[in-house]
Every structure is written in structure tokens, then in C-alpha cells.
Amino acid sequence: MDDAPERDGPVIPATARIGRTALTVADLAETVAFYRDVVGLTVLVRSERAATLGAGGRPVLELRRDADAPPRSRAQAGLFHNAFRVPDRAALAAALERIRDRGALDGASDHHVSEALYCTDPEGNGVEVYADRPRAEWPRADDGTVEIGTVPLDLDALAAESDGADTVPSGTDLGHVHLEVSSLDRARAFYADRLGLGIQTEARGASFLAAGDYHHHVGVNTWNSRSEPAGGRGLAWFEFLLPDAEAVAATRRRLSAAGVAVTDREGGFEVTDPDGIAVRFRATPEPPTSPEP
């Protein structure tokens, strides 16, 4: 079979998006309660050692209890935050109410492309809840890349639009994952040069990369001077969803041919970045179906 067309575009197709993220935690009950009651996700599956949470029947977060896993050290690379994207400003405002009432708001920003709220889960993992602005409003550089900025968010104006919901609406997903890495050069070599994500915005000590023309699917930063590989509690893995099984197979072949170590996982495969962070790939699942009336 002639695989030449596979070399014509980026390894990760432009239609890829982030699927789920997985966290290793010590206290499963407390962490589930936070993501259910504060973030507003729905518990889809629950056992003594694990839980799956999502929105509209779609999973976005996997939690795995491991009381023996050591805490992540201050030197280790890993998660900066998981970013849960809600479909509209009313849902973001409701998230603001929940965070203020049941958690603690760490910060809030208008990034020009989105409006974002920040908090921290009981295990110390960063959390962002955000809503995108319309794509037509995203500022772009002359080369077409998206320009992400940071200015204060008017919380009073946002709060006035709350729909009062206790859960995020259907359509909420994991919009992006932001990582703390030990070297921007190594991270860019992996995510941009090896995987083919486009660099959309670069700031001091940070890069924001995306498949296609989204503002970013992966953020990487060195703000806290991490110097050791990821490990312990916290981020276990995150995944890209590719259009179909054929795209998964093509991506696997190209990475393997480029010398990247590939491990087969549920319906797809996994690679690790230079800091030992696991990145999974699988085909976009069929949308959940509603039960018959």
C-alpha cells in the first residue's frame, strides 16, 4: 500500500480534539464530589477504585484511586490545569456561582478568545472552566495564528447571566490541557515537530498549540521551573480523539516510523512526551443515544 498521502499533512489531523483526561488521586470520594458539585460534571460510572464523569453522557474525566501513589513533588512536570469548556456564557456564569458557593475561585481572565475561571481540586490539580468567544472575534496575527491574551474578567457582569444550573449542559467537553514541562524547546519539538500541532501563541515561558485553527488544545509552560519527569498523583494521561479508526492507524504508523515508542491502549495507542506525560489516541466514539421514551 502506498502511504505517501500520510506524509502530506500533520501527524495529528486538523479535525482532532481533546477527549478525556485521567487523574490519579488519593481520596476518590472527595475528588468526585468536587468535580460533581463544583465543576458540575455528572458521575457516569462509579466503583470503589474509579469513577468516570462527563456531560451529556460523554466522558471527559477519569479518576483512579491509588492511596499508595506519592504526592507529585514541586520539581516534577505534570498538570497545570484541565480546562472544561462549557457551550455558553450562562453556563460559565453558573459555574462561577458554584465555585464561589462550594469551592474557592483562584482567578478569572478574559483571554480574548475565551473567558475563563480558575480553581483547584482537593488534590491540588488545577482546573479551568471556560467558554469560547465566537471564532469571528478571535484576534489573529498576519499569518493566521490565534493571538491569546490575558485581561481581567468582569465577574459582576458574568454573574448576572447565570442560569443557576447545578450541572454543566450537554455539549461541555475538555477543551484543552495545560501542562507544566521542564523545557519549552523539548516540549515544542514533541508536540509541534513530532505530532504536528501548530503553535498558535507564544508568551514568556509558554507555548499554546492546536490541531487545525483552534486557539489551543495543549498549553505548555515553564513558569514554576519544573525539572523532573512527571510522576506520583495527578495527571495520569490525556487523549486526542481522531476522526476514525483509519486516522488512528495512520497516526500510529507515522509515529512508529519516526522512532516514537508506541504502546497499544483501549481502541488506540499511547506515547509519552519528553517529561513522561502519557498522551493517548483513539477514534471519536459514537455520540451517546437517548433512551427510548
N, C-alpha and C positions, 0 to 999 in steps of 0.2 A: 504493500500500500504506500502511495506517495504521501508523506506527511509534510510536504513543503508548505501548504497553506497554514499549518500550525505555527510556522515561524514568522508569519507576516504581521501578526498583531501581538499585543502584550500577553504574557502568560495568563494573567487573570483577565477574563473578558470584561468589557466596559459595562455589561449588564449585571455584574456580580454585586452582591450586597452582604452586609454582615447578618449572620443568623443568630446563633446563641453564644453566650459566654458561660464559663463554668468556674465556680469558686470552691476552694477547699476551706471549710470553716470548722471551728471547734464546737460552737453551740448552734446546732441546726434550728432548734425551736425559736430562739431569739432572732436569728437571721431571717428565717421565713416570716416571722411576724413583722419585721421591719419592711421587707420588700412587699408584703401584702398590705399592711396598714399605712405605711408612709409613702412608698413609691406608688402603690395602687395596683400591683400585679395580682393576678389570680393564681391560686395554687391549683395546678393541673394534675399533678401526681405527687403523692407523699408516702414515704416509708420511714422506718426508724433511722435509716442512714442517709437518705437522699430526698430531694424534692425538686420538682420542675415547676417553674412559674412562667406565666405568659399573659397574653391578652388576645381576646377573640378566639381562643382555642389554639393559638400558635405559641409554642415555647420560645422564650427569649433568655431564660436564666436557669442554669442547673446548679444546684447546691449539693455538695458532698461533705458529709461529716467525717472528720478524722481528728479525734481528740488528741492523738499522738503526734500529729504534724506540728513541727515547731513554728512559732510566730515568724513571719518574714522579718529579717533584720533591716536596720536602717541603711545598710550598704547594698542590699540586694535589689536588682532590677525587678520589674513586675508591673502591676496595675497602677495607673494614675487615677483613671476612673472608667467605669462603664457608663455609656450615655444612652439613656432610654428616650426615644423620640416619640412624642405624642402628636396627633394629627392636627391640632388646632390650639389657638391661644386660650380658649375656655378651659380645655383640659390642662394646659400648663398652669393656669391660674388656680384650678382646683388642686393641682399638685403643690402649689405654694401654700395653700391653706392646710393641707395635710402635713407638710413638712413643718410648718410653724406650730401646728397644734400637737403633733405626735413625735416630732423629731427636733432637729436643730438646723437652721439654714446657715450654711458656711459662706455662701456668696451668691451673687446673681450678676449676669452680664448680658449685654446686647452685643453680639458678635457680628452685626451687620447682615450675616447670612441666617442667623438664628437668634432666639432668645433662650437663655439657659439659667437653670437653678442648680445649685451645688449643695450636697450634703455628704455625710459619711455613715456607712452602715456600722452595726455594733462590733464588727471585726476589724474596723479600720480601713475598709475598702472605699475608695472614692466613688461617688455616684453623681451623675448629671442627669437631669430631666430637662428636655428641651423641645422646642417647636421651631421648625424651619420657617423662615420668611419665604414668600413666593420667589421662585427662581429668577424671575424677571427683575427682581430687586437686588440680587446678589451683585456686589461690586466686582468687577473683573479687570485684570491687567490687560495691557495691549495684546499679550499672547493668548488671551482667553482663559487663563487660570483664575481661580476664585481668590479674592482677597478677604481674608478673615481678619477682623479687628476686635477690639475689646473696649467698650464704653459702659458706664453704669446703666443698669436696667431700672426703669421706673416701676417699682414694686406696687405703689399705690394704684397706678393706672392698670397694671396687670391684675391685681386682686379684684378690681371692680368687674372683671369679665368672667369670674369664676362661675362654673355651672354647678358647683357644690358636690360633685361626684366623689364617691369613696374609692372608685376604681378607675383605672385608665380605660379609655374607649378601645373598641376593636380598631385595628389599624396601627396601634402602638407597636413599635419594634425596637430593636437595638440598632440605633443609627450609626454609632461608631464606637471604637475602643481607643482609649488614650493610654499609652504605655510610658513607663519610666525606663530608660535604657542607659547603658554605660557609655555608649559612643554614638553620636549622631551619624558619623561617617559610616560606621558599620551597619547601623540601622537603615540608612538610606541605600547602602549597597545591597542589602537584602530585600527591603520592601519595594524600592524603586527599580534598581538594576536587575535583581533576580526575579521578583514577582511581577514587575511591570506596572506597579501603581504609579500614577502621575503625581508629582509634587505640586500641590496647589498653592500653598502658602508656606513661607519660611519666616520664622521670627527668631529672636535671640534665644538660642538654646533649644529650639523646637522646629519640627517639620510636620506638615499636615498633608497626607497622601490619600489618593482616591482612585477607585476604578471609575472610568468614564469621567463625567464632568460634575460629579457630586463635590461638595465642599471638602469633605474628608470622611473616609472610612477608618483610617488609622492615624492617630497622632502619636508622635514620639518626642520625648523631651529629656534633657539632662539637668533640669533645674535643681534637683536635690542631690546631684553628684553621686549617683549610684555607681558602684564599681565592681559588684559581684553578680554572678548569674542569678536568675530567678530561682526561688525555692521556698519551701515551707507553705504556710497558709496563704490564701489569696488566690490570684488568678491561676487556674489550672490549664485552661485553654480558651481560645475563641475561634470562631469559624467564619469562613466565607461560604455563601451559598452561590453556586454556579447555575447557569440556566438549565442544564440537563446532565444526564449521565455521560453523554458523549463529551461534553465540555470538561467534566471531571476527569475522564480518562485521558483527554488530550493534555490537560494541565499536568496530570501526573507524569505522563510520558516526557513532557518537556523539562520538568524539574529533575526527573531522574536522569535524563540525558545530559543535563547540565551539572551533574555530580551532586545534587542535593539529596541527602538521605531521606527516604520516604517510608513511612510506616502506615500500613493499611488500618483504617478505623471504620466505624459503623457507616456503611454505604459510601465510603470515600477514603481519604487518607490524611496523614498529618506530617508536617515538617516542623522544625524548630528554628527560631531566629537566632542571631548571634548571642543573645542573652539567655538562651534556653527556654524561651517562651514558646509554647506549642500553638501552632496555627493549623486548623483543620479545614478541609474542603469537602463538600458534599453537594449533591444536586438539590435544587429548590424543591421542597416537598409539595405535594398537592395541597391546596387550601383546605382547611377544615370544613366539614359539611355539617349543616344544621340537622338535628333530628327531625324525623317526620312528625307533623302535627298529629 
